[in-house]
């Protein structure tokens, strides 16, 4: 790897046998957001032999940093050299082999994070996902007879539907207009 590479996102493999016992504390003290895969102890080589158990680690710096800076971290942990990442989401999915059905499927619940790492900071919803959430929200408005935009946002917040809350907040004109239209329709039907 070129030593003059500068990226915000980096990854490396960590083997417990060579890592200091306080490796998580060392990473935490760095203060950067860190994501740790489930313990990969069920991976196999193409010939069927077991791979050496390991963790995959993602490091997310607030600004670009050099290969040598990240290598100083992996060296302090007695680990192999880091690799740069162009994006976090794809590698995050690899932590559990989500897109590799031929490999052992690790549980997303076993992913650990340090220093405020949140995958939501790196995932962009696709057009289709946003459209699906908009349809869900419209049905939610109908089912719960929501007649105020604030009630929609409060409902989503109270029920911890944060992705849906984000979509509703980014489509204020759509949902506020739709809710106003429903409210006006109810009023006009009451006058008949």
N, C-alpha and C positions, 0 to 999 in steps of 0.2 A: 504494500500500500504506500502511496506517496505520502511523505511526511508533512507536506505543506497543505494537505487537505484541511479545510475548515468547514465544519457542519455544526448544526444545533443538536442533532439527534445521533446517538451512538448506541451500539449494542456490543455485548461480549458474552462469552460462555464462562460460567464459573463452576469449577470442580471443587467439591467440599474438601477432598483429601489434601489439596494444596492451599486452600484458603485459610486465613486466620480465623479462629473461632468467633471473633467479634466482627466478621465481615459486614454484616448488616448495619451494625453501629457505625463502622467506618464510612459506609455509603451514606448513612443518615447524617453524619456530621459534615458531609460535603455540602449539604443544604440544597442540592438540586433534586428535582422530581425524578424518582426511580421507580421502575416497575420490574418485578421479579416473577418469573414464570413458576408454575407448579414444578416440583422436583421431577425432572425427566429421568425416571428410573425404569421405564418400560420401553425405551427406544431400542430398535434393533437395526443392525447393518443389513445391507442387501442380501448377504449370505445367511441371514437369520441369527447371527451371533449378537448377543446383547452389546449395546453401546455403553460406554462409561457413563454412569449417572451424572447429571449436571443440571444447572439452572441456566436460563437465558435471562440476561439483564438488559434493560433499556435505560439509558441515561438521557435526560432532556435538559439541556442547558438553556438559559434565557437568551443567550446570544451565541453566535458561532464560536466554536473553540477548536483548537488545533488537535491533530492526531496525537502529537507529543504530549499535550496536556491530558488527554484521555488515557493514553498509554501509561502515564505516570500513575493514574488511578488503578488500571489493571495490574501494573507492576507491583503496586503496594499491596495488592490482594493475591499476588503470585499466580496470575491468570494469563491466558493467551491474549494476543493482541486484539484490540477493538476493531469493529467495522463501522463505517459511517452509514447512516440511514438517510434516505431522501425524505421519507415519511414514516410516521410511527405506526399508523393503523395496520398496515400489512404485516409488519413484524409482530405487532401485538397479537394479531390473529394466529400467528405461528406459535405463540407461547403455549397454545392448547392444541395445535395442529388442526384448527378449525377448518381450513381449506385443504387439508390433506387426509381424506378419509381412509387412506391405506395405512396411515400411521396411527399409533395409539392416541386416543382422544382423552386429553387431560381436562379436568374440570375447571371452568372459569372461576369458580368460587375459591380455588386454591391460588389464584394470582394475588400477590402481595404488592402493596405500594408504599412508598416512603415519600415524605416531604411534599405531600399534596398532589402527587401524580393522579390525574384523572384522564381516562381514555376519551371522555367527552370533549376534552380540549383539542383533540386531534381528529375526531371523526366528523366528516361532513355528510349530511344526509343526501342521498341521491334524489333526483326529481321524483322518481317513483315512490320513494319512501315518504317524501313530503306530501305528495298527492294522497297516498294511503292514509296518512295521519290527518289530513284535512277532511277526508271522507269520514274517518272515525270521529273527529270533533263535531262535524255536522250532525251525525247520528246521536252523539252524546247530547248535543243541544236539544234535539227533538225529544229524545228519551227522557230527559230531565226537565223539559219545558223551561229551559234557561232563557230569560228575557232581558238580561243585562250582560254586557260584555265583562264587567267586573265579576259577576257571578261565575262566568266561565273560567276566568283566570284564577279566582279563589278556589273553585272546585279542583282545578288541575294542581294547584299548589298544595292544597290540603291533602290530596290523594297521592302526592309525590310523583305526579306524572310530568316530570321535568322536560323530557323531550317534547311532549305534546304542548307544554306551556311555552317552550321556546318557539315552536311552530306557530302557535296562536299569537304570540307576541310579535312575531315577524310577519304576520298576516292580519294585523289589526283592522285595516280597512275592510277586508273580506268578511271577517267574523263580526265586527261591529255592525256593518251594514246588514248582514244576514240576520243578526239578532234583532236589530231595529225593525227590519221588514217583518219578521215574525210577530213582534210586539204590535206593530201597526195593523197587521192582518187580524190579530185577535181583537183589537179595539174596534176595527171596522165591522167585524162580524158581530160584535156585541151590540152595535148600534142598529143592526138590521132587525 
